[in-house]
Amino acid sequence: MSISGITSTALSGMRAQTTRVSAIASTIANSSTPGYARLNTSLTSVASAGVQAVVSPTASDVDPAAELTDLIEAEQSYKANAVVFETGADMWEMLMSIKRD
């Protein structure tokens, strides 16, 4: 995988976690709305490398503790992808520096 592939994969992970956080926030905000269906986020791999988030309503009840746990997991996943992105960008910068010299 190339450095640009690494950063693209990490970026797709950050986007997926952002989508996941939005779904969690919507679920928490609307949990007391009659007829509201909890949103579930499924992460699937993409053939070109990376991940995609798909949000769909479910019939399950809203459990605030589970939502907060999912939120913490999404935050940690986002941070991990951000570190990979930064590392890939640093590697790219180093390669360009070597190429210039």
C-alpha positions as a Markdown table, in Angstrom:
| # | Residue | x | y | z |
|---|---|---|---|---|
| 1 | Met | 0.0 | 0.0 | 0.0 |
| 2 | Ser | 1.3 | 3.4 | -0.9 |
| 3 | Ile | 1.6 | 6.4 | 1.5 |
| 4 | Ser | -1.3 | 8.0 | -0.3 |
| 5 | Gly | -3.3 | 4.8 | 0.1 |
| 6 | Ile | -2.5 | 4.8 | 3.9 |
| 7 | Thr | -3.7 | 8.4 | 4.3 |
| 8 | Ser | -6.8 | 7.7 | 2.2 |
| 9 | Thr | -7.6 | 4.6 | 4.3 |
| 10 | Ala | -7.2 | 6.6 | 7.5 |
| 11 | Leu | -9.3 | 9.4 | 6.2 |
| 12 | Ser | -12.1 | 7.0 | 5.3 |
| 13 | Gly | -11.9 | 5.7 | 8.8 |
| 14 | Met | -12.2 | 9.2 | 10.3 |
| 15 | Arg | -15.2 | 9.9 | 8.0 |
| 16 | Ala | -16.9 | 6.6 | 9.0 |
| 17 | Gln | -16.4 | 7.4 | 12.7 |
| 18 | Thr | -17.8 | 10.9 | 12.2 |
| 19 | Thr | -20.9 | 9.4 | 10.6 |
| 20 | Arg | -21.1 | 7.0 | 13.5 |
| 21 | Val | -20.9 | 9.8 | 16.1 |
| 22 | Ser | -23.7 | 11.7 | 14.2 |
| 23 | Ala | -25.9 | 8.6 | 14.3 |
| 24 | Ile | -25.3 | 8.2 | 18.1 |
| 25 | Ala | -26.0 | 11.9 | 18.7 |
| 26 | Ser | -29.3 | 11.6 | 16.7 |
| 27 | Thr | -30.3 | 8.5 | 18.7 |
| 28 | Ile | -29.6 | 10.2 | 22.0 |
| 29 | Ala | -31.3 | 13.4 | 21.0 |
| 30 | Asn | -34.4 | 11.7 | 19.7 |
| 31 | Ser | -34.7 | 8.8 | 22.2 |
| 32 | Ser | -37.8 | 10.2 | 23.8 |
| 33 | Thr | -39.6 | 10.9 | 20.5 |
| 34 | Pro | -42.5 | 8.6 | 20.0 |
| 35 | Gly | -41.9 | 6.2 | 17.1 |
| 36 | Tyr | -38.2 | 7.1 | 16.8 |
| 37 | Ala | -36.1 | 4.1 | 15.7 |
| 38 | Arg | -32.6 | 3.8 | 17.1 |
| 39 | Leu | -29.9 | 4.3 | 14.4 |
| 40 | Asn | -27.3 | 1.6 | 14.0 |
| 41 | Thr | -24.0 | 2.2 | 12.1 |
| 42 | Ser | -22.4 | -0.7 | 10.3 |
| 43 | Leu | -18.8 | -0.4 | 9.1 |
| 44 | Thr | -17.9 | -2.2 | 5.9 |
| 45 | Ser | -14.6 | -2.4 | 4.1 |
| 46 | Val | -14.4 | -0.8 | 0.6 |
| 47 | Ala | -12.7 | -2.7 | -2.2 |
| 48 | Ser | -10.4 | 0.3 | -3.0 |
| 49 | Ala | -9.1 | 0.2 | 0.7 |
| 50 | Gly | -10.8 | 1.9 | 3.5 |
| 51 | Val | -14.1 | 1.7 | 5.3 |
| 52 | Gln | -17.6 | 3.0 | 4.8 |
| 53 | Ala | -20.3 | 3.7 | 7.4 |
| 54 | Val | -23.9 | 2.7 | 6.6 |
| 55 | Val | -26.6 | 4.1 | 9.0 |
| 56 | Ser | -29.9 | 2.3 | 9.3 |
| 57 | Pro | -32.8 | 2.4 | 11.8 |
| 58 | Thr | -33.3 | -0.6 | 14.1 |
| 59 | Ala | -36.1 | -1.9 | 16.2 |
| 60 | Ser | -34.1 | -2.0 | 19.4 |
| 61 | Asp | -34.6 | 0.3 | 22.3 |
| 62 | Val | -32.3 | 3.1 | 23.1 |
| 63 | Asp | -29.9 | 2.2 | 25.9 |
| 64 | Pro | -28.1 | 5.4 | 27.0 |
| 65 | Ala | -25.2 | 3.5 | 28.5 |
| 66 | Ala | -24.7 | 1.5 | 25.3 |
| 67 | Glu | -24.8 | 4.7 | 23.3 |
| 68 | Leu | -22.2 | 6.4 | 25.4 |
| 69 | Thr | -20.0 | 3.3 | 25.2 |
| 70 | Asp | -20.3 | 3.4 | 21.4 |
| 71 | Leu | -19.5 | 7.1 | 21.5 |
| 72 | Ile | -16.3 | 6.4 | 23.4 |
| 73 | Glu | -15.3 | 3.6 | 21.0 |
| 74 | Ala | -16.0 | 5.9 | 18.0 |
| 75 | Glu | -13.8 | 8.6 | 19.6 |
| 76 | Gln | -10.9 | 6.2 | 20.1 |
| 77 | Ser | -11.2 | 4.8 | 16.6 |
| 78 | Tyr | -11.2 | 8.3 | 15.2 |
| 79 | Lys | -8.1 | 9.2 | 17.2 |
| 80 | Ala | -6.3 | 6.0 | 16.0 |
| 81 | Asn | -7.1 | 6.8 | 12.4 |
| 82 | Ala | -5.9 | 10.4 | 12.9 |
| 83 | Val | -2.6 | 9.1 | 14.2 |
| 84 | Val | -2.2 | 6.8 | 11.1 |
| 85 | Phe | -3.1 | 9.8 | 8.8 |
| 86 | Glu | -0.5 | 12.0 | 10.5 |
| 87 | Thr | 2.1 | 9.3 | 10.3 |
| 88 | Gly | 1.4 | 8.8 | 6.6 |
| 89 | Ala | 1.6 | 12.5 | 6.0 |
| 90 | Asp | 5.0 | 12.7 | 7.9 |
| 91 | Met | 6.3 | 9.8 | 5.8 |
| 92 | Trp | 5.2 | 11.5 | 2.6 |
| 93 | Glu | 6.9 | 14.7 | 3.7 |
| 94 | Met | 10.1 | 12.8 | 4.5 |
| 95 | Leu | 10.1 | 11.1 | 1.1 |
| 96 | Met | 9.6 | 14.4 | -0.7 |
| 97 | Ser | 12.5 | 15.8 | 1.3 |
| 98 | Ile | 14.8 | 12.9 | 0.3 |
| 99 | Lys | 13.7 | 13.3 | -3.3 |
| 100 | Arg | 14.5 | 17.0 | -3.3 |
| 101 | Asp | 18.0 | 16.4 | -1.8 |
